[in-house]
Amino acid sequence: MAESSTRKVGGIRNDRISVLPRNILEIILCFLPIRDAVRTSVLSRSWRHCWTTVPNLVFNESIISPNSYDFSECHHRELKALKFVSVINKVLLLHNGPILKFSLNFPEYHCNAKIIHNYIDQWIPLFSRKGIKHLTLVDSLPGVFVALNFSSLKLTHLRLANFRFPYTPAFGGLTYLRNLELIEVTTSGQSIFDCPVLEKLTLIASEDLSHTNFRAPNLKCLHQHSREVILEYSLAGLENITEYSFRLSEDLIPQPQTPSVVNVLSSLQKIEKLSIAKYFIRYLAAGGSPNRLSKLLPCLKTLSIFDIDYTRVSEISCLLCLIRSAPNLCKLHISAEFGAFYQAEFGVKEMNHKDNWEEDFEDCTVDHLQIVTFSHFQGLKAELELVKFLLAHSPLLKTMFIHRNCFMPMDLAFEVAEEMLEFSRASSRAQVKNLECPFDAVDYGPWVNRLNLYADE
């Protein structure tokens, strides 16, 4: 018993974390909220200044206690803002090492954002001396604050939310950028920003901005989430991008004279990953779709289509056009429009898509397709025809995941599963896995982490 107690006490005294190299401790502290990282200074003498060299600083409303200010005060908005920036000032004053990443999420309520903006102006010279590379500024509410002058910073990553760009393109600070995210950002006039090394551009709900506002010859990845799309939307000049996604959130579809899918996608000869969500598939289908694009997409390996409406012949035709135009496609993800289940329940007529599937079957190439995923599968005729088509024309298919709609009756699910068992398969090892789709299982891929604008990075 005495020997066991001695061993236990000895184990407690053996501090394995404190003897780790300093750079490892800094990495550990980077995963802690800034308040907890600072609190480690009271653990021991060796931990007292450890947090002061952490290169990544993330600040949000949690750094101030709700009891540290009095809401009964008439100027509580100013007091909260001053308390917020005072805590940040103390951390910056005591910080001794380089600051490579600085992230600031403004408090959401009862806070004077103008005060915080004024202090950010004062921090920029410090950031320049500290060699900052990643900067994130997320205002809590859409405002009229002009984006700050970053010309003295050699930023490689910049993320702004709820800001406004200045009038002139003499903005600076974009020379070294490789990754730029703009969320609810507006601009005045037709500003053109030079981004010579920019590789990834994300535009979310920034209706005044598009890829045409950026001179980025090295752009490889473009993500857009917009409420509307112009009539003659084009990706001309972006022939070198390898990843592209567009989510159109409102059903404001103009009617072009020529097929939109041809105008938008024909120039993407180097595209490898393509994601289309919400009403953008409807926009691409506007004006009709050819059997396949005149210029195939030989590099396209991953295709994701979200919110497709199987009751619309035009969207089915557009989907088939994309599949036929991607001879080296390896992964395919198709998610049905969630509301379509209720349309089927209330007797919305399904269209006969038989002609679409039988047309040009002999010349259709999906020889490299390996993984297929259906989300919110409802058992509609068009869905079953698509499953049948892919099973019959995919000799390398490994797995087809069928995530059925969570409201789909079990008897209908069994009936559909039995019908799919009778479909012929070009691949002898192809497996069809029927799974129930959770209510919130729709994954919008590149948008899933960016729509939560105020989440900590």
Rosetta blueprint (number, residue, H / E / L):
1 M L
2 A H
3 E H
4 S H
5 S H
6 T H
7 R H
8 K H
9 V H
10 G H
11 G H
12 I H
13 R H
14 N L
15 D L
16 R L
17 I L
18 S L
19 V L
20 L L
21 P L
22 R H
23 N H
24 I H
25 L H
26 E H
27 I H
28 I H
29 L H
30 C H
31 F L
32 L L
33 P L
34 I H
35 R H
36 D H
37 A H
38 V H
39 R H
40 T H
41 S H
42 V H
43 L L
44 S L
45 R H
46 S H
47 W H
48 R L
49 H L
50 C H
51 W H
52 T H
53 T H
54 V L
55 P L
56 N E
57 L E
58 V E
59 F E
60 N L
61 E H
62 S H
63 I H
64 I L
65 S L
66 P H
67 N H
68 S H
69 Y L
70 D L
71 F L
72 S L
73 E L
74 C L
75 H L
76 H H
77 R H
78 E H
79 L H
80 K H
81 A H
82 L H
83 K H
84 F H
85 V H
86 S H
87 V H
88 I H
89 N H
90 K H
91 V H
92 L H
93 L H
94 L H
95 H L
96 N L
97 G L
98 P L
99 I L
100 L L
101 K E
102 F E
103 S E
104 L E
105 N E
106 F L
107 P L
108 E L
109 Y L
110 H L
111 C L
112 N L
113 A H
114 K H
115 I H
116 I H
117 H H
118 N H
119 Y H
120 I H
121 D H
122 Q H
123 W H
124 I H
125 P H
126 L H
127 F H
128 S H
129 R H
130 K H
131 G L
132 I L
133 K L
134 H E
135 L E
136 T E
137 L E
138 V E
139 D L
140 S L
141 L L
142 P L
143 G L
144 V L
145 F L
146 V E
147 A L
148 L L
149 N L
150 F L
151 S L
152 S L
153 L L
154 K L
155 L L
156 T L
157 H E
158 L E
159 R E
160 L E
161 A E
162 N L
163 F L
164 R E
165 F L
166 P L
167 Y L
168 T L
169 P L
170 A L
171 F L
172 G L
173 G L
174 L L
175 T L
176 Y L
177 L L
178 R L
179 N E
180 L E
181 E E
182 L E
183 I E
184 E L
185 V L
186 T E
187 T L
188 S L
189 G L
190 Q L
191 S L
192 I L
193 F E
194 D E
195 C L
196 P L
197 V L
198 L L
199 E L
200 K E
201 L E
202 T E
203 L E
204 I E
205 A L
206 S L
207 E L
208 D L
209 L L
210 S L
211 H H
212 T H
213 N H
214 F E
215 R E
216 A L
217 P L
218 N L
219 L L
220 K L
221 C E
222 L E
223 H E
224 Q E
225 H E
226 S E
227 R L
228 E L
229 V L
230 I L
231 L L
232 E L
233 Y L
234 S L
235 L L
236 A L
237 G L
238 L L
239 E L
240 N L
241 I L
242 T L
243 E E
244 Y E
245 S E
246 F E
247 R E
248 L E
249 S L
250 E L
251 D L
252 L L
253 I L
254 P L
255 Q L
256 P L
257 Q L
258 T L
259 P L
260 S H
261 V H
262 V H
263 N H
264 V H
265 L H
266 S L
267 S L
268 L L
269 Q L
270 K L
271 I L
272 E L
273 K E
274 L E
275 S E
276 I E
277 A E
278 K E
279 Y L
280 F H
281 I H
282 R H
283 Y H
284 L H
285 A H
286 A L
287 G L
288 G L
289 S L
290 P L
291 N L
292 R L
293 L L
294 S L
295 K L
296 L L
297 L L
298 P L
299 C L
300 L L
301 K L
302 T E
303 L E
304 S E
305 I E
306 F E
307 D E
308 I E
309 D L
310 Y L
311 T L
312 R L
313 V H
314 S H
315 E H
316 I H
317 S H
318 C H
319 L H
320 L H
321 C H
322 L H
323 I H
324 R H
325 S L
326 A L
327 P L
328 N L
329 L L
330 C L
331 K E
332 L E
333 H E
334 I E
335 S E
336 A E
337 E L
338 F L
339 G L
340 A H
341 F H
342 Y H
343 Q H
344 A H
345 E H
346 F L
347 G L
348 V L
349 K L
350 E L
351 M L
352 N L
353 H L
354 K H
355 D H
356 N H
357 W H
358 E H
359 E L
360 D L
361 F L
362 E L
363 D L
364 C L
365 T L
366 V L
367 D L
368 H L
369 L L
370 Q L
371 I E
372 V E
373 T E
374 F E
375 S E
376 H E
377 F E
378 Q L
379 G L
380 L L
381 K H
382 A H
383 E H
384 L H
385 E H
386 L H
387 V H
388 K H
389 F H
390 L H
391 L H
392 A H
393 H L
394 S L
395 P L
396 L L
397 L L
398 K L
399 T E
400 M E
401 F E
402 I E
403 H E
404 R E
405 N L
406 C L
407 F L
408 M L
409 P L
410 M H
411 D H
412 L H
413 A H
414 F H
415 E H
416 V H
417 A H
418 E H
419 E H
420 M H
421 L H
422 E L
423 F L
424 S L
425 R L
426 A L
427 S L
428 S L
429 R L
430 A L
431 Q E
432 V E
433 K E
434 N E
435 L E
436 E E
437 C L
438 P L
439 F L
440 D L
441 A L
442 V L
443 D L
444 Y L
445 G H
446 P H
447 W H
448 V L
449 N L
450 R L
451 L L
452 N L
453 L L
454 Y L
455 A L
456 D L
457 E L
